[in-house]
């Protein structure tokens, strides 16, 4: 097979340094993931291999250049993500994914979708009153739900944010923990708090909580309520029973939105209990105004090692 060669030039030294990464870590990772041979001289990147290998690698480098132009840097996650997209034949561009800033964090950082799955999740929340975000850890399903809740609050689309979580956590027994029920359940709401602290800042979050603009509502306390003009987030919903899920969904009042997040592979309920998040997919999949958005390991945006851990567990569970 005839060997081909292609070249991409980065004229700006600063951009070349950002593209190659600290101590050339991005370049080394590209050499690992690309089927073609890659080497660099100054700001020039050379690609060698057969026609298909060169075209695929050339496409990846061009998409990463788009990321660099938009974000000012590229990461190992970007390399992995766009490499997988190209192998799946997906033509989506970086700008199509990140277009439109959702909010700024308390420190001024722009919050945008980082993957196509996240983009679809955000669009589902904008277009539907009830959205289920289902996927593994690290896909941003809880964080983006918090971001969209704060966005709705700032835009005066809702009057308050209500955070809900079932009090079941990897075999822990709440009765053995100190404090009243609210104090016992608060540690389990940490991921929701972390999102609020990042977006609003600690002081504003605490002020909103004092004024009941942000409310913590353990799932057991939701019975009998009707929630109007609220953005409600039910986190870790895989740990709800079918009865609890039905009870929660029927709390929705006028002018409200609900986002239910969970990972159906991480159910901590006793073995005799069936997960409400598993069941609800069968019951409500065709109901208008309700969307199910599935995030996958491709949407994981944590440390690259997290993605490899998820892959390893999936391979092990498939074998078992």
N, C-alpha and C positions, 0 to 999 in steps of 0.2 A: 504494500500500500504506500502511495506517495506521501512523503512527509511535507507538511505545510508549516509556514511560519507567519505570525502576525505580531504587530507591535502597537502598544498604547503608550503615548507620551504624556507625562504630567509636567507641565512647564514650570509651575510654581513650586519652589523648594519646600515651603511650609505644607502645602497640600500633599506633596510626595511623602514627606515625613509622617503626616497624619494617615495617609493611605497605608504605608508600610507598617505602621504601629510602633510602639515602644520596643526597642531592640529587634525590630523587624518581625514581631510576633504575628502580625497579620499576614505578611508575606510567607512566613513559614507555614502558617495554617492553610493558606491558599495552595501551597505546594502539596499539602496532605490531601485536600479535598478535590483538587482538580485532576482530571485524567490526563491532560496535556502537561508537558514540562514547562515550568515557568522560571525565569531568572530575570534579574534587574541590573541595569547599569545606569547609575545616576537616577534620572527621573523617567527612564524608559523601561517598560516591562515587555519582555519578549515571550512569546508563546510558541511552542513547537509540539507537533504531534500529527496524527492523521486529521483529515478534514473535519470529521465530526467532533473530535476532541478539541481542536482549535476553535471551532465555531462556538461550542458550548462554553469554553473558558473565556473567550472573547466577550460573549454575551454577559457572563457573570461579572467580569471586570467592569464592563460598561454600566451595569446596574449599580455596582458598588461605587462607581464614580458619581452617579446620581445621588446616592446616599451621602457621599462626601460633600457634594455641592450644597445639599439641603441641610445637613446636620453638622458639618464641619469636622466630622470624624467617622470612622467605621469601626465596628467591633467584631469580635469572633462570632457573636450572635448574628450579626448582619450577614457575614459570610455564609454561615450555616443555613440561614433562612432563605437567602436568595439562591443558593446552590440547590436546595431542595425544591424551590419553586420552578427553577429551570428544568430540573430532571422530571418534574411532573408536567411539564409543558405549559406552565402558567405564564402568560405574557404581562401580568400586572406590573406596573411601574411603581417605583417608590413613592413618587408624588401622588399617585392615585390612592395610596394607603394613608399617607400622613396629611393629606390636604385638610385644612381646617383645624385650627387650634381649639381644643375643648375648654381649657382654663390655663391659668398660670398658678404654679404652686406658691406657697407663702414666701418662698425665696426667689420667685420670679422665673422659675423654669417653666417652659412651655410644655403642656401635656397634650400629646397626640397619640393616635393609634400607632402601634409599631409593627403590627402584622395584619394580613388580610382578614384573619379570623377576628381580631380585635375590631377592625373597621366594621365588619358585618354585625358584630355584637353591639357596637355603639349605634349603628343605624337601626337595629331592631329595637333598642331602648327608645329612640326618638319616635319610632313609628307605631309602637304598641304600648298598651297599658300594663300588660304583664309579660315579662321576659324571663325565661330560664337560661342562665348561663352555666353550661355544664362542661367540665373539663378538668385536667390535672392541675396540680400545684404549679404556680409560677406563670400561668397564662394571663394573669391580670384581671380575672373575672370579678374578684371582690374589689380590687382597687378602682377599676373603671366604673363599677356600680356606684362607689362612693363619689367619684369624680362627677358622674352624671347627676347624682343627687344634689351635690353642692351647686352644680351648674343650674339645675332647675330652681333651687332655692334663690340663687343670686338673680336669676331672670324673673323671679316672682311668679313662677309657674306653680309653685307649691308654697305652703306656709311653714312646713316643718319636715324634718327628716326623722324617720323612725328606724332604728337598728334592732333587728331581731335575730336570735340564735337559739337553737335547741340546747339544753343543758346536758349534752352527752358528749363525752370527749375521751376516746381511746380507753375506755374501761374505767375512767375516774368516777368516783362516787362523790357527789356534791355534799352529801351529809357529813363527810369527814373533813370538809374544808371549813375554815373559820368564817364568821360573819353571817349576816342575814342572806336571804336568797339573792338579792341584787348584787351584794358584794361577792357572793360565791360565783355568780355567772359572769361578772365583769372580766376576769382574766380570759375567758373564752371569746370575748369581743375584741381582743387585742388587735387582730388584723384590720378590723373596722376603724378602731381608734387610730391606728398607724396611718391609714389612708386619710382620715380627717385631719390629723396633725400635719401631714405633708401638704395637703391642699389649703387648709385654712390657717394653720399655725396653732400652737397649743393654747395660747391665750384666747383667741376667737372661739375655738372649739369649746373650751371650758365655759366661756360666757354664754354661748348658745345653749349649752347643756343646763346651765343655771336657769335660763329663761324658758327652758323646755322647747326651744326651737329644734334642738336635737334631743331625741328621747331614746333611752335604752329600754327595750321591752322584751324581757325573756318570753319565749314562745308560750310558756304555760300561762302567762298573764294576758294573752291576747283574746282569750275566749270572751264573747259577749260584746266586744268593741266593734264600732264601725269607724273606719279611718278616712276622713275627708281631707282633701287638699294636702295630701302628704306624699312623700316619696319614701317607700318602705323597702328595706333590704332585708331579706331572710338569707343569712349566710349559713354555710355548712348544712344545707337542706337535705343532704343524703341521710342525716341523722334524725329526720322527722318520720313519724309513723304515717300511714295513709290517712288516719283520722286527723292527725295534727295538720297535715298538708291541706286537707279539705277545709278545716277550721280556719287556717291562715288565709287561704285564697278567698274565702267568703267574707273576710274583714274589709275588703277593698270598698272604699266609698267614692263619692263623686270628686272629680278633680284630682284623683290619686293615681300614682304609678307604683308597681311593685316589681322588683328584680329579685329573683330567687337564684342563688348560686350554690354550687355543690360539685362534688367529685364522686360519681357513683362507684368508683373503685375503692373508696375509703370509708365504707359504712362501719360505724362503731356501735350500732344498735345490737342488743342481744340477738343471738342466732334465730330465736323464734319470731322476732319482729321483722316485718317486711319494710323496706325503705319507701317512704312516700314519694321521694324524688324519682325512684325507678318506676313506680306505678303510674304517676301522673303523666309520664310521657305517652303512655298507652291511652289514657282517658282524654287528654286535652289536645292531642297533636293536630286536630283539624278544627279547633275552635278559633273563630275570627277574633282578632285583637290580642291573641296570645302567640308568642314566638318562642321557639326553642333554638338557641344558638349554641352549637357544639364547638368548643375550642379543643385543640389537640396538642400533642407534644411539639408540633411545629410552631405553635404560638408561645411556647415557653420562652420567657425573656430574662430569666435569672442567669446565674453563672452557667456556662456551657456544661459543667459537670452535672448539673441538675438534669439536663436533657439526657445525658448518657446514663444516669441512674434510672430515669424513667424507662429508657430503652431496655436496660438490663432486666428490670423487674417485669416488663412486658414479655420479654423473651423467656424468662424463667416461668412466669405464670402460664404462658402458652404451652411450654414443655410439660408442666405439671398437669 
